[in-house]
């Protein structure tokens, strides 16, 4: 997978996660909640909290995934290994959020690891090329 394609997919996955969070909020709190200046209603629980945390995790993972994909694109890294690593990032992040939403902790760990492995592989290749 090309790095720019992986970046686009990462952005789309993030947009879907944000969209699910917004839709769930409107579905549970009412459409007017989004336009209200008084957003009362207590803390989130259950599925709503898992949606919020998956969005937070997606934003946090952007801190190390986007630089890896960007560096790979800027450095012109090529080869089957880095392409598969970019694909691992996309697949891992795409499956992480739904796995998180299930509430089964061990289900999301392999997908988190898959995406992280892909990013760190790209970092390793980039650093080796820079030496």
C-alpha positions as semicolon CSV with decimal commas, in nm:
position;residue;x (nm);y (nm);z (nm)
1;X;0,000;0,000;0,000
2;X;0,126;0,348;-0,083
3;X;0,191;0,581;0,210
4;X;-0,040;0,853;0,080
5;X;-0,318;0,597;0,039
6;X;-0,259;0,478;0,395
7;X;-0,277;0,837;0,521
8;X;-0,607;0,887;0,339
9;X;-0,745;0,565;0,486
10;X;-0,630;0,670;0,834
11;X;-0,817;0,998;0,793
12;X;-1,129;0,818;0,672
13;X;-1,117;0,575;0,964
14;X;-1,086;0,870;1,203
15;X;-1,382;1,044;1,039
16;X;-1,595;0,729;1,075
17;X;-1,508;0,701;1,444
18;X;-1,597;1,068;1,500
19;X;-1,920;1,015;1,306
20;X;-2,022;0,716;1,517
21;X;-1,954;0,914;1,833
22;X;-2,165;1,207;1,711
23;X;-2,450;0,985;1,590
24;X;-2,457;0,795;1,919
25;X;-2,466;1,121;2,114
26;X;-2,756;1,252;1,907
27;X;-2,938;0,919;1,934
28;X;-2,909;0,907;2,313
29;X;-2,926;1,277;2,406
30;X;-3,146;1,414;2,127
31;X;-3,067;1,622;1,822
32;X;-3,091;1,948;2,015
33;X;-2,806;1,844;2,241
34;X;-2,554;1,927;1,970
35;X;-2,683;2,282;1,944
36;X;-2,735;2,344;2,314
37;X;-2,511;2,564;2,522
38;X;-2,621;2,369;2,832
39;X;-2,491;2,018;2,789
40;X;-2,599;1,848;3,102
41;X;-2,671;1,483;3,135
42;X;-2,389;1,331;3,331
43;X;-2,090;1,126;3,237
44;X;-2,098;0,869;2,964
45;X;-2,122;0,504;3,051
46;X;-2,108;0,174;2,866
47;X;-2,106;0,194;2,489
48;X;-2,087;0,574;2,482
49;X;-1,776;0,570;2,696
50;X;-1,616;0,306;2,473
51;X;-1,694;0,521;2,167
52;X;-1,531;0,820;2,334
53;X;-1,224;0,622;2,437
54;X;-1,179;0,468;2,092
55;X;-1,184;0,819;1,946
56;X;-0,928;0,932;2,203
57;X;-0,708;0,633;2,120
58;X;-0,733;0,710;1,749
59;X;-0,618;1,067;1,814
60;X;-0,334;0,948;2,036
61;X;-0,218;0,691;1,783
62;X;-0,201;0,966;1,522
63;X;0,099;1,103;1,716
64;X;0,317;0,813;1,601
65;X;0,136;0,672;1,298
66;X;0,102;0,987;1,088
67;X;0,473;1,078;1,124
68;X;0,569;0,723;1,022
69;X;0,350;0,732;0,711
70;X;0,457;1,088;0,633
71;X;0,825;1,006;0,670
72;X;0,783;0,701;0,450
73;X;0,619;0,915;0,182
74;X;0,873;1,198;0,206
75;X;1,172;0,965;0,203
76;X;1,030;0,766;-0,085
77;X;1,057;0,434;0,096
78;X;0,972;0,151;-0,138
79;X;0,941;-0,220;-0,119
80;X;0,699;-0,489;-0,030
81;X;0,787;-0,475;0,342
82;X;0,697;-0,110;0,393
83;X;0,387;-0,149;0,178
84;X;0,269;-0,437;0,397
85;X;0,354;-0,233;0,707
86;X;0,133;0,053;0,581
87;X;-0,142;-0,200;0,512
88;X;-0,103;-0,339;0,866
89;X;-0,152;0,013;1,001
90;X;-0,473;0,064;0,805
91;X;-0,620;-0,279;0,881
92;X;-0,516;-0,266;1,246
93;X;-0,671;0,079;1,303
94;X;-0,984;-0,008;1,103
95;X;-1,048;-0,315;1,319
96;X;-0,934;-0,163;1,650
97;X;-1,230;0,071;1,700
98;X;-1,507;-0,187;1,642
99;X;-1,315;-0,430;1,863
100;X;-1,295;-0,161;2,133
101;X;-1,670;-0,096;2,102
102;X;-1,746;-0,459;2,187
103;X;-1,610;-0,407;2,537
104;X;-1,398;-0,721;2,521
105;X;-1,048;-0,595;2,617
106;X;-0,837;-0,876;2,473
107;X;-1,014;-0,849;2,136
108;X;-0,866;-0,507;2,055
109;X;-0,505;-0,580;2,159
110;X;-0,402;-0,772;1,841
111;X;-0,533;-0,491;1,618
112;X;-0,354;-0,225;1,824
113;X;-0,035;-0,431;1,803
114;X;-0,076;-0,483;1,428
115;X;-0,097;-0,108;1,360
116;X;0,184;-0,026;1,603
117;X;0,410;-0,293;1,452
118;X;0,351;-0,145;1,107
119;X;0,444;0,205;1,223
120;X;0,757;0,093;1,405
121;X;0,866;-0,117;1,108
122;X;0,845;0,191;0,887
123;X;1,046;0,387;1,145
124;X;1,313;0,116;1,150
125;X;1,342;0,109;0,770
126;X;1,357;0,489;0,756
127;X;1,627;0,506;1,023
128;X;1,833;0,234;0,856
129;X;1,809;0,414;0,526
130;X;1,920;0,740;0,691
131;X;2,237;0,582;0,834
